[in-house]
Amino acid sequence: MMNKPYTIIFNLKGKAAVVIDKNVADDESKMIQRFIDDGYTIQDVSEEEYKSILKNGNFSPF
């Protein structure tokens, strides 16, 4: 099982804006780089971290 199965793109306010499967993120490096260039933070997270972000209301999708 993958240790950190999700990639989260955090907006400039630190809220999780996009959650994607890490395998997809790895295949979409150009898309991820565009977010980084625009100042977004990218983080790979575990299932527990993902659930904690959702539970704490730190998710603000586009």
N, CA, C and O atoms as a printed pandas DataFrame, in Angstrom:
     atom_number atom_name residue_name chain_id  residue_number  x_coord  y_coord  z_coord
0              1         N          MET        A               1    0.835   -1.188    0.000
1              2        CA          MET        A               1    0.000    0.000    0.000
2              3         C          MET        A               1    0.879    1.250    0.000
3              4         O          MET        A               1    1.933    1.288    0.634
4              5         N          MET        A               2    0.430    2.249   -0.710
5              6        CA          MET        A               2    1.185    3.476   -0.827
6              7         C          MET        A               2    1.153    4.247    0.494
7              8         O          MET        A               2    0.109    4.340    1.139
8              9         N          ASN        A               3    2.298    4.796    0.889
9             10        CA          ASN        A               3    2.414    5.523    2.141
10            11         C          ASN        A               3    1.668    6.855    2.114
11            12         O          ASN        A               3    1.014    7.222    3.090
12            13         N          LYS        A               4    1.763    7.573    1.007
13            14        CA          LYS        A               4    1.095    8.875    0.862
14            15         C          LYS        A               4    0.345    8.878   -0.466
15            16         O          LYS        A               4    0.879    9.337   -1.476
16            17         N          PRO        A               5   -0.896    8.368   -0.474
17            18        CA          PRO        A               5   -1.628    8.159   -1.722
18            19         C          PRO        A               5   -2.267    9.402   -2.338
19            20         O          PRO        A               5   -2.767    9.351   -3.462
20            21         N          TYR        A               6   -2.252   10.524   -1.604
21            22        CA          TYR        A               6   -2.907   11.734   -2.117
22            23         C          TYR        A               6   -1.901   12.862   -2.302
23            24         O          TYR        A               6   -0.939   12.987   -1.545
24            25         N          THR        A               7   -2.138   13.672   -3.311
25            26        CA          THR        A               7   -1.408   14.924   -3.484
26            27         C          THR        A               7   -2.427   16.033   -3.306
27            28         O          THR        A               7   -3.473   16.042   -3.954
28            29         N          ILE        A               8   -2.114   16.962   -2.428
29            30        CA          ILE        A               8   -3.023   18.075   -2.165
30            31         C          ILE        A               8   -2.366   19.364   -2.628
31            32         O          ILE        A               8   -1.189   19.616   -2.366
32            33         N          ILE        A               9   -3.158   20.177   -3.324
33            34        CA          ILE        A               9   -2.713   21.490   -3.765
34            35         C          ILE        A               9   -3.383   22.497   -2.838
35            36         O          ILE        A               9   -4.607   22.620   -2.819
36            37         N          PHE        A              10   -2.564   23.216   -2.069
37            38        CA          PHE        A              10   -3.071   24.201   -1.124
38            39         C          PHE        A              10   -3.056   25.581   -1.766
39            40         O          PHE        A              10   -2.085   25.956   -2.424
40            41         N          ASN        A              11   -4.149   26.347   -1.571
41            42        CA          ASN        A              11   -4.199   27.693   -2.130
42            43         C          ASN        A              11   -3.330   28.636   -1.303
43            44         O          ASN        A              11   -2.694   28.211   -0.338
44            45         N          LEU        A              12   -3.301   29.906   -1.674
45            46        CA          LEU        A              12   -2.423   30.865   -1.021
46            47         C          LEU        A              12   -2.788   31.122    0.438
47            48         O          LEU        A              12   -1.964   31.618    1.205
48            49         N          LYS        A              13   -4.017   30.788    0.823
49            50        CA          LYS        A              13   -4.449   30.956    2.215
50            51         C          LYS        A              13   -4.184   29.703    3.044
51            52         O          LYS        A              13   -4.513   29.662    4.230
52            53         N          GLY        A              14   -3.593   28.681    2.428
53            54        CA          GLY        A              14   -3.281   27.451    3.146
54            55         C          GLY        A              14   -4.410   26.453    3.215
55            56         O          GLY        A              14   -4.318   25.462    3.939
56            57         N          LYS        A              15   -5.484   26.698    2.467
57            58        CA          LYS        A              15   -6.605   25.760    2.428
58            59         C          LYS        A              15   -6.368   24.756    1.301
59            60         O          LYS        A              15   -5.860   25.113    0.239
60            61         N          ALA        A              16   -6.733   23.526    1.537
61            62        CA          ALA        A              16   -6.622   22.498    0.505
62            63         C          ALA        A              16   -7.617   22.822   -0.598
63            64         O          ALA        A              16   -8.823   22.858   -0.354
64            65         N          ALA        A              17   -7.129   23.055   -1.800
65            66        CA          ALA        A              17   -7.993   23.447   -2.911
66            67         C          ALA        A              17   -8.285   22.280   -3.845
67            68         O          ALA        A              17   -9.381   22.180   -4.399
68            69         N          VAL        A              18   -7.318   21.409   -4.017
69            70        CA          VAL        A              18   -7.476   20.272   -4.932
70            71         C          VAL        A              18   -6.837   19.046   -4.293
71            72         O          VAL        A              18   -5.713   19.110   -3.796
72            73         N          VAL        A              19   -7.553   17.940   -4.308
73            74        CA          VAL        A              19   -7.024   16.666   -3.819
74            75         C          VAL        A              19   -7.039   15.700   -4.991
75            76         O          VAL        A              19   -8.087   15.455   -5.587
76            77         N          ILE        A              20   -5.875   15.152   -5.320
77            78        CA          ILE        A              20   -5.801   14.190   -6.425
78            79         C          ILE        A              20   -4.975   12.976   -6.009
79            80         O          ILE        A              20   -4.160   13.034   -5.089
80            81         N          ASP        A              21   -5.210   11.894   -6.706
81            82        CA          ASP        A              21   -4.446   10.672   -6.503
82            83         C          ASP        A              21   -2.986   10.943   -6.843
83            84         O          ASP        A              21   -2.693   11.550   -7.873
84            85         N          LYS        A              22   -2.072   10.500   -5.991
85            86        CA          LYS        A              22   -0.651   10.772   -6.207
86            87         C          LYS        A              22   -0.160   10.216   -7.543
87            88         O          LYS        A              22    0.694   10.825   -8.186
88            89         N          ASN        A              23   -0.687    9.075   -7.964
89            90        CA          ASN        A              23   -0.264    8.513   -9.257
90            91         C          ASN        A              23   -0.627    9.453  -10.400
91            92         O          ASN        A              23    0.141    9.607  -11.349
92            93         N          VAL        A              24   -1.786   10.077  -10.312
93            94        CA          VAL        A              24   -2.198   11.045  -11.331
94            95         C          VAL        A              24   -1.278   12.259  -11.267
95            96         O          VAL        A              24   -0.826   12.757  -12.298
96            97         N          ALA        A              25   -1.003   12.732  -10.058
97            98        CA          ALA        A              25   -0.120   13.895   -9.894
98            99         C          ALA        A              25    1.253   13.620  -10.494
99           100         O          ALA        A              25    1.837   14.484  -11.148
100          101         N          ASP        A              26    1.760   12.428  -10.271
101          102        CA          ASP        A              26    3.066   12.069  -10.817
102          103         C          ASP        A              26    3.049   12.097  -12.342
103          104         O          ASP        A              26    4.041   12.462  -12.972
104          105         N          ASP        A              27    1.918   11.709  -12.932
105          106        CA          ASP        A              27    1.790   11.699  -14.391
106          107         C          ASP        A              27    1.517   13.088  -14.964
107          108         O          ASP        A              27    1.691   13.311  -16.162
108          109         N          GLU        A              28    1.099   14.007  -14.126
109          110        CA          GLU        A              28    0.717   15.353  -14.570
110          111         C          GLU        A              28    1.677   16.412  -14.031
111          112         O          GLU        A              28    1.242   17.438  -13.508
112          113         N          SER        A              29    2.964   16.168  -14.156
113          114        CA          SER        A              29    3.950   17.067  -13.571
114          115         C          SER        A              29    3.879   18.483  -14.140
115          116         O          SER        A              29    4.168   19.444  -13.427
116          117         N          LYS        A              30    3.502   18.628  -15.404
117          118        CA          LYS        A              30    3.385   19.973  -15.986
118          119         C          LYS        A              30    2.249   20.747  -15.344
119          120         O          LYS        A              30    2.384   21.941  -15.074
120          121         N          MET        A              31    1.123   20.074  -15.097
121          122        CA          MET        A              31    0.002   20.726  -14.432
122          123         C          MET        A              31    0.399   21.131  -13.014
123          124         O          MET        A              31    0.127   22.252  -12.586
124          125         N          ILE        A              32    1.033   20.231  -12.298
125          126        CA          ILE        A              32    1.470   20.511  -10.928
126          127         C          ILE        A              32    2.439   21.692  -10.926
127          128         O          ILE        A              32    2.353   22.561  -10.059
128          129         N          GLN        A              33    3.349   21.731  -11.878
129          130        CA          GLN        A              33    4.325   22.816  -11.944
130          131         C          GLN        A              33    3.636   24.167  -12.153
131          132         O          GLN        A              33    4.087   25.178  -11.614
132          133         N          ARG        A              34    2.564   24.194  -12.918
133          134        CA          ARG        A              34    1.827   25.451  -13.114
134          135         C          ARG        A              34    1.265   25.970  -11.799
135          136         O          ARG        A              34    1.304   27.173  -11.538
136          137         N          PHE        A              35    0.744   25.074  -10.970
137          138        CA          PHE        A              35    0.252   25.487   -9.657
138          139         C          PHE        A              35    1.387   26.038   -8.801
139          140         O          PHE        A              35    1.227   27.060   -8.133
140          141         N          ILE        A              36    2.531   25.364   -8.820
141          142        CA          ILE        A              36    3.696   25.817   -8.052
142          143         C          ILE        A              36    4.122   27.200   -8.531
143          144         O          ILE        A              36    4.417   28.078   -7.719
144          145         N          ASP        A              37    4.154   27.395   -9.843
145          146        CA          ASP        A              37    4.539   28.691  -10.414
146          147         C          ASP        A              37    3.598   29.813   -9.989
147          148         O          ASP        A              37    4.007   30.970   -9.896
148          149         N          ASP        A              38    2.340   29.469   -9.732
149          150        CA          ASP        A              38    1.346   30.462   -9.313
150          151         C          ASP        A              38    1.317   30.655   -7.798
151          152         O          ASP        A              38    0.478   31.397   -7.287
152          153         N          GLY        A              39    2.225   29.995   -7.075
153          154        CA          GLY        A              39    2.334   30.207   -5.639
154          155         C          GLY        A              39    1.601   29.211   -4.767
155          156         O          GLY        A              39    1.570   29.365   -3.546
156          157         N          TYR        A              40    1.009   28.189   -5.371
157          158        CA          TYR        A              40    0.326   27.166   -4.583
158          159         C          TYR        A              40    1.357   26.233   -3.949
159          160         O          TYR        A              40    2.473   26.096   -4.451
160          161         N          THR        A              41    0.977   25.602   -2.856
161          162        CA          THR        A              41    1.841   24.647   -2.176
162          163         C          THR        A              41    1.339   23.244   -2.490
163          164         O          THR        A              41    0.137   22.983   -2.440
164          165         N          ILE        A              42    2.245   22.359   -2.808
165          166        CA          ILE        A              42    1.910   20.977   -3.151
166          167         C          ILE        A              42    2.447   20.069   -2.051
167          168         O          ILE        A              42    3.597   20.204   -1.633
168          169         N          GLN        A              43    1.610   19.144   -1.584
169          170        CA          GLN        A              43    2.053   18.243   -0.529
170          171         C          GLN        A              43    1.440   16.870   -0.741
171          172         O          GLN        A              43    0.242   16.748   -0.993
172          173         N          ASP        A              44    2.274   15.832   -0.638
173          174        CA          ASP        A              44    1.781   14.456   -0.648
174          175         C          ASP        A              44    1.404   14.108    0.786
175          176         O          ASP        A              44    2.162   14.382    1.716
176          177         N          VAL        A              45    0.227   13.502    0.962
177          178        CA          VAL        A              45   -0.252   13.203    2.313
178          179         C          VAL        A              45   -0.735   11.768    2.432
179          180         O          VAL        A              45   -1.094   11.120    1.449
180          181         N          SER        A              46   -0.730   11.297    3.668
181          182        CA          SER        A              46   -1.226    9.950    3.967
182          183         C          SER        A              46   -2.743    9.985    4.082
183          184         O          SER        A              46   -3.356   11.053    4.091
184          185         N          GLU        A              47   -3.330    8.815    4.170
185          186        CA          GLU        A              47   -4.783    8.701    4.357
186          187         C          GLU        A              47   -5.217    9.421    5.639
187          188         O          GLU        A              47   -6.245   10.097    5.658
188          189         N          GLU        A              48   -4.428    9.272    6.708
189          190        CA          GLU        A              48   -4.756    9.917    7.985
190          191         C          GLU        A              48   -4.683   11.434    7.876
191          192         O          GLU        A              48   -5.557   12.134    8.387
192          193         N          GLU        A              49   -3.646   11.952    7.211
193          194        CA          GLU        A              49   -3.519   13.405    7.023
194          195         C          GLU        A              49   -4.674   13.940    6.193
195          196         O          GLU        A              49   -5.217   15.005    6.487
196          197         N          TYR        A              50   -5.047   13.204    5.162
197          198        CA          TYR        A              50   -6.165   13.595    4.302
198          199         C          TYR        A              50   -7.459   13.697    5.118
199          200         O          TYR        A              50   -8.185   14.687    5.022
200          201         N          LYS        A              51   -7.737   12.672    5.914
201          202        CA          LYS        A              51   -8.948   12.667    6.738
202          203         C          LYS        A              51   -8.930   13.815    7.743
203          204         O          LYS        A              51   -9.967   14.422    8.009
204          205         N          SER        A              52   -7.767   14.113    8.299
205          206        CA          SER        A              52   -7.634   15.201    9.267
206          207         C          SER        A              52   -7.932   16.551    8.614
207          208         O          SER        A              52   -8.594   17.395    9.217
208          209         N          ILE        A              53   -7.458   16.756    7.410
209          210        CA          ILE        A              53   -7.718   18.004    6.681
210          211         C          ILE        A              53   -9.211   18.169    6.448
211          212         O          ILE        A              53   -9.759   19.253    6.651
212          213         N          LEU        A              54   -9.869   17.099    6.022
213          214        CA          LEU        A              54  -11.314   17.168    5.793
214          215         C          LEU        A              54  -12.068   17.404    7.110
215          216         O          LEU        A              54  -12.990   18.217    7.169
216          217         N          LYS        A              55  -11.668   16.690    8.151
217          218        CA          LYS        A              55  -12.337   16.794    9.451
218          219         C          LYS        A              55  -12.205   18.200   10.039
219          220         O          LYS        A              55  -13.146   18.716   10.642
220          221         N          ASN        A              56  -11.037   18.815    9.862
221          222        CA          ASN        A              56  -10.780   20.137   10.428
222          223         C          ASN        A              56  -11.325   21.269    9.567
223          224         O          ASN        A              56  -11.150   22.442    9.895
224          225         N          GLY        A              57  -11.982   20.919    8.474
225          226        CA          GLY        A              57  -12.574   21.947    7.617
226          227         C          GLY        A              57  -11.559   22.753    6.845
227          228         O          GLY        A              57  -11.851   23.868    6.412
228          229         N          ASN        A              58  -10.367   22.207    6.663
229          230        CA          ASN        A              58   -9.327   22.923    5.926
230          231         C          ASN        A              58   -9.360   22.548    4.445
231          232         O          ASN        A              58   -8.326   22.255    3.845
232          233         N          PHE        A              59  -10.561   22.562    3.866
233          234        CA          PHE        A              59  -10.708   22.225    2.456
234          235         C          PHE        A              59  -11.601   23.264    1.811
235          236         O          PHE        A              59  -12.732   23.484    2.246
236          237         N          SER        A              60  -11.096   23.890    0.791
237          238        CA          SER        A              60  -11.842   24.945    0.090
238          239         C          SER        A              60  -11.684   24.736   -1.405
239          240         O          SER        A              60  -10.851   25.384   -2.039
240          241         N          PRO        A              61  -12.489   23.821   -1.984
241          242        CA          PRO        A              61  -12.321   23.499   -3.399
242          243         C          PRO        A              61  -12.639   24.681   -4.303
243          244         O          PRO        A              61  -13.379   25.588   -3.923
244          245         N          PHE        A              62  -12.072   24.657   -5.497
245          246        CA          PHE        A              62  -12.322   25.722   -6.482
246          247         C          PHE        A              62  -13.795   25.766   -6.801
247          248         O          PHE        A              62  -14.227   26.589   -7.609
